[in-house]
């Protein structure tokens, strides 16, 4: 079926054909014969064409001649004036009173020239300009000054230096098994063998002998784990002063699971443990300094949220800093503060170390529905606050989870709302450490080791003897 579109004639070839494309776009495009193009057409002309599209592309069936602009008759002709040109100038009146302005005459008594704040008959405004609006003004909060942000810790990016060295020493038949061990341990090798055995039975071939391959995997596992750990530790050593505590803590915890390590590896383990102690002390000091600085400048919500995220679990919170944080929080919970301010402060204080000590002197005269819902939700963590509002707390009620802050992206508010809705029915949990990114599993088949099963078993026995 044909359709009409606007096309642009892009060029004319030596053989007489024209190239074209859709007006304002790159596609569709093609070539049209000169006989179809109307006479008088030029390159870059936009014309109306009838085209047909099929599997071979888009073909131009016909092109309508461009419309010619009709000349208008009876139009007036503008003749230049013979008078000399005289520019027009203007002078703006100065701001202020009407001194010197003689056009408006003298001021009237009791009119526009009366003193400010003086009432006239029938004027409902009070003296001094008060009472212009019966609606009470919202209290104005001046934003506290911003605090400098500390640089984010660096995550480790391990390189496969030691792992590749171990793989290079292995026979070609065992490298496929070693790759499986690196990405999933012995269970990954067992699963790969079972999958290949199912395919072998379906195709009428013999099964892969699993005992010898599993023995090889068990013997290679300690060496590969040590090599993998050394790659991560050496990467952390290059950024030891700025490394993320989660990565450094994971390296130290994994070091206790290594077996058959040599002296250089033992020295590296001791260095990682000492670095963890130093990094934890530094992060704790920075953590307390940031909380104190945020409290002093009035960033109470930020200080409360920082206090709920210690660098190390079980770190005692200083009593003096706790008193400052409680006083700053209670100072913001005034009776004339809006409900949004109460909700923000209480959500941040409920998960901080001072949640049991926050108790405002009085409640607002009007408690909104959102504020009451917040009190009910946070009741298990702040029973003293629930009692102040007259809310009964179930002793068996589970502690709520902190609400996620909405993200500024397109779907951030919707996702945060769903998570917050689910958080109301789940107990609070400690944040899980970030999982270590696993490398992509190798696609090399395990069958490569089957051809040399007997020599592989001898190598496995020799490896076990080491």
Helices and strands as residue ranges (DSSP letters): E 2-12, E 18-22, E 29-32, E 46-54, E 57-63, G 127-129, H 161-169, H 172-203, H 210-238, H 245-255, H 263-297, H 300-307, H 319-332, H 339-349, H 369-377, H 383-388, H 412-423, G 446-449, H 453-465
